[in-house]
Amino acid sequence: MPILEASKQAPPSSQPAASARLILFVTVFIDLLGFGIVIPLLPMFASRLGISFFGIGAIMAVYSLAQFIFAPILGRISDRIGRRPVIMLGLLGSSVGYLIYGFAGSFLGLFISRAVHGACAATISTAQAYIADTTDESSRARGMGMIGAAFGLGFVIGPAIGGLLGSYGLRIPGFFAAALTFANLLFAAFKLPESHQPQPGARIDIAVVLAPMRDLPMQLFGHHLSRLFSVAFLTTFALAAFETTFALMIPRVYGYGAAGIGGLLAFAGLMQALAQGYLLGKIVKKIGELRLLSAGIIIFAIGLAPMANLPTPSTLLLALAMLSIGYGFASPTIASLISKLTQSDLQGEALGINQSASSMARIFGPLAGGLAYGKLGASAPYVGGAIVALMAFILSQGIEDGAD
């Protein structure tokens, strides 16, 4: 039975593509600004509520579990009804999730807040599909890098704001992010144009909605792009272990509090924004996407491995810079390769599968990182993550023209 009619938004030709991408950039930036305000301090907040290291990992993981389930479904919906409604749904889910976070006082409250947020979080993959709709292949990597730059800038300003607000109370960032994201929803409702005009009369029924989850195992492991999905999984696994334990490790090893953690993560976000918003477009023209992917993974691993064993603040900053730049090169390059090898009417679905691979990594990465931190010590998540990243590098060497 049909449950959702096709989008009635104006076609993308009604507004210049460059202007539409600028509005998308602002929308994604504000969304990830809220993410950057709250998430870096979440492990510290959970720890103060008496939640175990493994429990903290589970709270971080449930967001990605919900995203893993719903991202391909929402990607398929965006292919059928347009990108704009799905992006707006993501903003609404973010706002509600942050509001629950602000009131949470236990493991269950934080767990629910992250599950709600994750179920609606298809913003990034849908934004990538939006870029694919509005760019040609020659500018696709640069366009994907723009989304990554919005992510990086969100993590420049977000942690700095979160660290400042967190010094007055670790609930305050949640309430602030909820209000900010709701304002962003209103902005998108009035300003963001549709980029993908579906076929007239296109409908979605229950079988179509559930098809991505039914087919996901084959899509991940039997897809002609499965090697790229695997590289995305491994690199994101290592990054997720880092993200889960960083706010726990920094006070223990280096003695910084909430404001210091926010400052360090703001610096990391600045480096990622520099990599994706400026360096990527220049470098990819000279060496190509496959070489840039390999280089990015190696730089990421070198920065990650010594994270808990650095002798001075300057070497800590250097390691953070390498980690951020390396991942900043690798992640949008994977998305660009995937989009180039996907039919135009399947962009949302393919990039949704890629997000599911990354979400699966963000399920197991936080659990592994929290467990390793609690059982093996502060260095374990970073040394182990670097080994996982090297596995991704080895796997990437078998990619030819982005295909398996």
C-alpha positions as CSV (number, residue, x, y, z in Angstrom):
1,M,0.0,0.0,0.0
2,P,1.4,3.4,-0.9
3,I,2.3,5.4,2.2
4,L,4.2,8.4,0.8
5,E,3.6,10.6,-2.2
6,A,6.4,12.0,-4.4
7,S,7.9,15.4,-3.5
8,K,6.2,18.5,-4.9
9,Q,9.2,20.7,-4.5
10,A,10.4,22.8,-7.4
11,P,13.1,21.3,-9.6
12,P,16.7,22.2,-8.9
13,S,16.8,24.4,-12.0
14,S,14.6,26.9,-10.1
15,Q,17.7,28.1,-8.2
16,P,21.3,28.1,-9.4
17,A,23.2,24.9,-8.2
18,A,26.0,26.9,-6.6
19,S,23.5,28.9,-4.5
20,A,21.7,25.7,-3.5
21,R,25.0,24.1,-2.4
22,L,25.8,27.1,-0.3
23,I,22.5,26.9,1.5
24,L,23.1,23.1,2.0
25,F,26.6,23.9,3.4
26,V,25.1,26.3,6.0
27,T,22.4,23.7,6.9
28,V,24.9,20.9,7.3
29,F,27.3,23.2,9.2
30,I,24.7,24.3,11.8
31,D,23.5,20.7,12.2
32,L,27.1,19.5,12.9
33,L,27.8,22.5,15.0
34,G,25.1,21.1,17.4
35,F,26.7,17.7,17.2
36,G,30.1,19.2,17.9
37,I,28.8,21.1,21.0
38,V,27.4,17.9,22.6
39,I,29.1,14.8,21.5
40,P,32.8,15.5,22.5
41,L,31.7,15.9,26.2
42,L,29.2,13.0,26.2
43,P,31.7,10.4,27.6
44,M,32.7,12.8,30.4
45,F,29.0,13.5,31.2
46,A,28.2,9.8,31.2
47,S,31.3,9.0,33.4
48,R,30.0,11.6,36.0
49,L,26.7,9.8,36.0
50,G,28.6,6.7,37.1
51,I,28.3,4.8,33.8
52,S,31.0,2.2,33.1
53,F,33.5,2.5,30.2
54,F,31.6,-0.2,28.3
55,G,28.3,1.5,29.0
56,I,29.7,4.7,27.6
57,G,30.7,2.7,24.5
58,A,27.1,1.3,24.3
59,I,25.6,4.8,24.5
60,M,27.9,6.0,21.7
61,A,27.1,2.8,19.7
62,V,23.3,2.9,19.8
63,Y,23.3,6.1,17.8
64,S,25.1,4.3,15.0
65,L,23.0,1.2,15.4
66,A,19.8,3.2,14.8
67,Q,21.6,5.0,11.9
68,F,22.7,1.7,10.4
69,I,19.1,0.5,10.3
70,F,17.5,3.6,9.0
71,A,20.1,5.3,6.8
72,P,19.6,3.0,3.7
73,I,15.8,3.3,4.2
74,L,16.0,7.1,4.3
75,G,18.4,7.1,1.4
76,R,15.9,5.1,-0.7
77,I,13.1,7.5,0.4
78,S,15.3,10.5,-0.7
79,D,15.7,8.9,-4.1
80,R,12.0,8.6,-4.5
81,I,10.6,11.8,-2.9
82,G,13.6,14.2,-2.8
83,R,16.5,15.1,-0.5
84,R,14.9,18.0,1.3
85,P,12.3,16.2,3.4
86,V,14.9,13.7,4.6
87,I,17.3,16.4,5.6
88,M,14.6,18.1,7.5
89,L,13.6,14.9,9.3
90,G,17.3,14.5,10.3
91,L,17.3,18.0,11.8
92,L,14.1,17.3,13.8
93,G,15.5,14.1,15.2
94,S,18.7,15.8,16.2
95,S,16.8,18.5,18.1
96,V,14.6,16.0,20.0
97,G,17.7,13.9,20.8
98,Y,19.6,16.8,22.2
99,L,16.5,17.8,24.3
100,I,16.3,14.3,25.8
101,Y,20.1,14.4,26.5
102,G,19.7,17.7,28.4
103,F,17.2,16.1,30.8
104,A,18.9,12.7,31.1
105,G,20.0,11.5,34.5
106,S,20.9,7.9,33.9
107,F,22.2,5.3,31.4
108,L,18.7,4.8,30.0
109,G,18.1,8.5,29.4
110,L,21.3,9.0,27.4
111,F,20.7,5.7,25.6
112,I,17.3,6.9,24.4
113,S,18.6,10.3,23.4
114,R,21.2,8.8,21.2
115,A,18.8,6.2,19.7
116,V,16.3,8.9,18.7
117,H,19.0,11.0,17.2
118,G,20.5,8.1,15.2
119,A,17.2,6.9,13.8
120,C,16.7,10.2,12.1
121,A,20.3,10.9,11.2
122,A,20.6,10.6,7.5
123,T,21.7,14.2,7.0
124,I,25.2,13.4,5.8
125,S,24.5,10.7,3.3
126,T,21.5,12.7,2.0
127,A,23.6,15.8,1.8
128,Q,26.2,13.8,-0.2
129,A,23.4,12.7,-2.6
130,Y,22.4,16.4,-2.9
131,I,26.0,17.2,-3.9
132,A,25.9,14.4,-6.5
133,D,22.6,15.8,-7.9
134,T,24.2,19.3,-8.4
135,T,27.7,18.5,-9.6
136,D,29.4,16.8,-12.5
137,E,32.0,14.1,-12.1
138,S,34.9,16.6,-12.5
139,S,33.9,18.6,-9.5
140,R,32.3,15.7,-7.4
141,A,35.3,15.2,-5.1
142,R,35.5,18.9,-4.3
143,G,31.7,19.0,-3.7
144,M,32.0,16.0,-1.3
145,G,34.9,17.8,0.4
146,M,32.6,20.8,1.0
147,I,30.3,18.6,3.1
148,G,33.4,17.3,5.0
149,A,34.4,20.9,5.5
150,A,31.1,21.7,7.0
151,F,31.6,18.7,9.3
152,G,35.1,20.0,10.2
153,L,33.9,23.5,10.9
154,G,31.2,22.2,13.1
155,F,34.0,20.5,15.1
156,V,36.0,23.7,15.1
157,I,33.4,26.0,16.7
158,G,31.2,23.3,18.3
159,P,33.7,21.8,20.8
160,A,34.8,25.3,21.7
161,I,31.3,26.4,22.5
162,G,30.6,23.1,24.2
163,G,33.7,23.3,26.3
164,L,32.7,26.9,27.4
165,L,29.1,25.9,28.2
166,G,30.2,22.6,29.8
167,S,32.3,24.5,32.3
168,Y,28.9,25.8,33.7
169,G,27.3,22.3,33.6
170,L,27.4,19.4,31.3
171,R,23.6,19.5,30.6
172,I,23.7,23.0,29.2
173,P,25.3,22.1,25.9
174,G,22.4,19.7,25.2
175,F,19.7,22.3,25.7
176,F,21.7,24.8,23.6
177,A,22.2,22.3,20.8
178,A,18.4,21.5,20.8
179,A,17.5,25.1,20.3
180,L,20.1,25.7,17.7
181,T,19.1,22.6,15.6
182,F,15.4,23.6,15.8
183,A,16.3,27.0,14.4
184,N,18.2,25.2,11.7
185,L,15.1,23.2,10.8
186,L,13.2,26.4,10.3
187,F,16.0,27.8,8.2
188,A,16.0,24.7,5.9
189,A,12.2,24.8,5.7
190,F,12.3,28.3,4.2
191,K,15.6,28.3,2.3
192,L,16.8,24.9,1.2
193,P,15.6,24.0,-2.4
194,E,15.0,20.5,-3.6
195,S,17.9,19.0,-5.7
196,H,16.3,15.8,-6.9
197,Q,13.1,15.8,-8.8
198,P,11.6,12.3,-8.8
199,Q,9.6,10.8,-11.6
200,P,6.0,12.2,-11.7
201,G,3.7,10.0,-9.7
202,A,6.5,8.2,-7.9
203,R,5.3,6.4,-4.8
204,I,6.8,4.5,-2.0
205,D,5.2,1.4,-0.5
206,I,6.2,-0.7,2.5
207,A,8.1,-3.3,0.4
208,V,10.2,-0.5,-1.2
209,V,10.9,1.1,2.2
210,L,12.1,-2.1,3.7
211,A,14.0,-3.4,0.7
212,P,17.3,-1.7,1.7
213,M,17.4,-3.5,5.0
214,R,16.4,-6.8,3.4
215,D,19.1,-6.5,0.8
216,L,21.8,-4.8,3.0
217,P,24.0,-7.9,3.7
218,M,24.2,-8.6,-0.1
219,Q,24.7,-4.9,-0.8
220,L,27.6,-4.6,1.7
221,F,29.4,-7.8,0.9
222,G,28.3,-8.7,-2.6
223,H,28.2,-5.2,-4.1
224,H,30.7,-4.2,-6.8
225,L,31.7,-1.4,-4.4
226,S,32.0,-3.7,-1.4
227,R,35.8,-3.1,-1.1
228,L,35.2,0.7,-0.8
229,F,32.5,0.0,1.8
230,S,35.0,-2.1,3.8
231,V,37.6,0.6,3.7
232,A,35.1,3.0,5.0
233,F,34.2,0.6,7.8
234,L,37.7,0.0,9.0
235,T,38.8,3.7,9.0
236,T,35.6,4.8,10.7
237,F,36.0,1.9,13.3
238,A,39.4,3.3,14.3
239,L,38.1,6.9,14.4
240,A,35.0,5.9,16.5
241,A,37.3,4.2,19.1
242,F,39.3,7.5,19.3
243,E,36.1,9.6,19.7
244,T,34.7,7.5,22.4
245,T,37.8,7.5,24.6
246,F,39.4,10.9,23.9
247,A,37.4,12.9,26.5
248,L,38.3,10.2,29.1
249,M,41.9,9.9,28.2
250,I,42.9,13.6,28.0
251,P,42.1,14.4,31.7
252,R,43.8,11.2,32.8
253,V,47.0,11.5,30.8
254,Y,47.4,15.2,30.1
255,G,45.3,16.8,32.9
256,Y,42.9,19.0,30.7
257,G,39.3,19.6,31.7
258,A,36.2,20.3,29.7
259,A,37.5,23.6,28.2
260,G,40.8,22.0,27.3
261,I,39.1,19.0,25.6
262,G,36.9,21.5,23.6
263,G,39.9,23.4,22.5
264,L,41.8,20.3,21.4
265,L,38.8,19.1,19.4
266,A,38.3,22.5,17.9
267,F,41.8,22.4,16.6
268,A,41.2,18.9,15.2
269,G,38.1,20.2,13.5
270,L,40.0,23.2,12.0
271,M,42.6,20.8,10.5
272,Q,39.9,18.6,9.0
273,A,38.1,21.7,7.6
274,L,41.4,22.8,6.1
275,A,42.0,19.4,4.6
276,Q,38.6,19.0,3.1
277,G,37.7,22.5,2.2
278,Y,41.0,23.6,0.7
279,L,43.7,21.0,0.4
280,L,41.6,18.1,-1.0
281,G,40.4,19.9,-4.1
282,K,44.0,20.9,-5.0
283,I,45.7,17.6,-4.3
284,V,43.1,15.3,-5.9
285,K,43.7,17.0,-9.3
286,K,47.4,16.2,-9.1
287,I,47.5,12.7,-7.7
288,G,44.0,11.3,-8.2
289,E,41.5,9.9,-5.8
290,L,43.0,6.4,-5.3
291,R,46.4,7.8,-4.3
292,L,44.8,10.4,-2.1
293,L,42.8,7.7,-0.3
294,S,45.9,5.7,0.4
295,A,47.9,8.7,1.6
296,G,45.0,9.8,3.8
297,I,44.8,6.4,5.6
298,I,48.5,6.3,6.3
299,I,48.6,9.9,7.7
300,F,45.6,9.0,9.9
301,A,47.3,5.9,11.3
302,I,50.5,7.7,12.1
303,G,48.7,10.4,14.0
304,L,46.5,8.0,15.9
305,A,49.0,5.4,17.2
306,P,50.9,7.5,19.8
307,M,47.9,9.6,21.0
308,A,48.1,8.6,24.6
309,N,52.0,8.7,24.8
310,L,53.0,12.1,23.6
311,P,55.6,14.0,25.6
312,T,54.5,17.6,25.0
313,P,51.4,19.7,24.1
314,S,52.9,20.5,20.7
315,T,53.4,16.8,19.8
316,L,49.8,16.2,20.9
317,L,48.6,18.9,18.5
318,L,50.8,17.5,15.7
319,A,49.3,14.0,16.2
320,L,45.7,15.5,16.2
321,A,46.5,17.4,13.0
322,M,47.7,14.3,11.2
323,L,44.8,12.2,12.4
324,S,42.3,14.9,11.3
325,I,43.9,15.7,7.9
326,G,44.3,12.0,7.1
327,Y,40.7,11.1,7.8
328,G,39.7,14.3,6.2
329,F,41.3,13.2,2.9
330,A,40.0,9.6,3.1
331,S,36.4,9.9,4.0
332,P,35.1,12.3,1.2
333,T,37.3,10.5,-1.4
334,I,35.5,7.2,-0.6
335,A,32.2,9.0,-1.1
336,S,33.3,10.5,-4.3
337,L,34.5,7.2,-5.8
338,I,31.2,5.6,-4.8
339,S,29.1,8.3,-6.3
340,K,31.1,8.2,-9.6
341,L,30.4,4.5,-10.0
342,T,26.6,4.7,-9.2
343,Q,23.7,5.5,-11.4
344,S,22.2,9.0,-10.9
345,D,18.9,7.6,-9.7
346,L,20.6,5.4,-7.1
347,Q,23.0,7.9,-5.5
348,G,21.0,8.2,-2.3
349,E,20.8,4.4,-1.9
350,A,24.5,3.8,-2.6
351,L,25.7,6.6,-0.3
352,G,23.2,5.3,2.3
353,I,24.8,1.9,2.1
354,N,28.2,3.5,2.6
355,Q,26.8,5.4,5.6
356,S,25.5,2.1,6.9
357,A,29.0,0.6,6.7
358,S,30.3,3.6,8.6
359,S,27.5,3.3,11.1
360,M,28.3,-0.4,11.6
361,A,31.8,0.7,12.4
362,R,30.4,3.2,14.9
363,I,28.5,0.4,16.6
364,F,31.5,-1.8,17.1
365,G,34.2,0.9,17.3
366,P,32.9,2.6,20.5
367,L,32.3,-0.8,22.2
368,A,35.8,-2.0,21.3
369,G,37.4,1.3,22.3
370,G,35.6,1.5,25.6
371,L,36.4,-2.1,26.4
372,A,40.1,-1.7,25.4
373,Y,40.4,1.5,27.4
374,G,38.9,-0.1,30.6
375,K,40.8,-3.4,30.3
376,L,44.1,-2.7,28.6
377,G,44.8,1.0,29.4
378,A,44.7,4.4,27.9
379,S,47.0,3.6,24.9
380,A,45.1,0.5,23.7
381,P,42.3,2.2,21.6
382,Y,44.8,4.2,19.7
383,V,47.4,1.6,18.9
384,G,44.7,-0.9,18.1
385,G,42.9,1.7,15.9
386,A,46.1,2.4,14.0
387,I,46.5,-1.3,13.2
388,V,42.9,-1.4,11.9
389,A,43.6,1.7,9.7
390,L,46.6,-0.2,8.3
391,M,44.3,-3.0,7.4
392,A,42.2,-0.5,5.5
393,F,45.2,0.7,3.7
394,I,46.1,-2.8,2.6
395,L,42.6,-3.4,1.4
396,S,42.5,-0.1,-0.5
397,Q,45.5,-1.3,-2.6
398,G,43.2,-3.8,-4.3
399,I,40.9,-1.1,-5.6
400,E,41.1,-0.3,-9.3
401,D,39.1,2.7,-10.5
402,G,37.2,2.5,-7.3
403,A,35.6,-0.8,-8.0
404,D,36.2,-4.2,-6.4
